[in-house]
């Protein structure tokens, strides 16, 4: 990887402005791959640093459950992370029936550490999702 890119990512993570923002679409995953390479070299994300990524439509325009799962797994692999401290779900549950909402919620919960957070859009709720 280019020395400038690696140095830039490292400098950002070691600074007071230690928040990296990326997305599955940025460079068709190249941004996540480069950040992930630096994170692996550093032994993981520093404990006081923040990393966010976003998932949207695929390069061919798909934006459905299967493509979302694919991009999510791809982001985890490229970034080299297993869990996300924070998940923002914006208008993702309101279109599903209750059983699908339960499955999606369980899948998201599996990606959060015990002290992780799930933020929902104002129109969404977890009411009746779990016992």
Beta strands, then each sheet from edge to edge (+ up, - down):
strand 1: 19-21
strand 2: 50-52
strand 3: 86-89
strand 4: 117-120
sheet 1: 1+ 2+
sheet 2: 3+ 4+
end
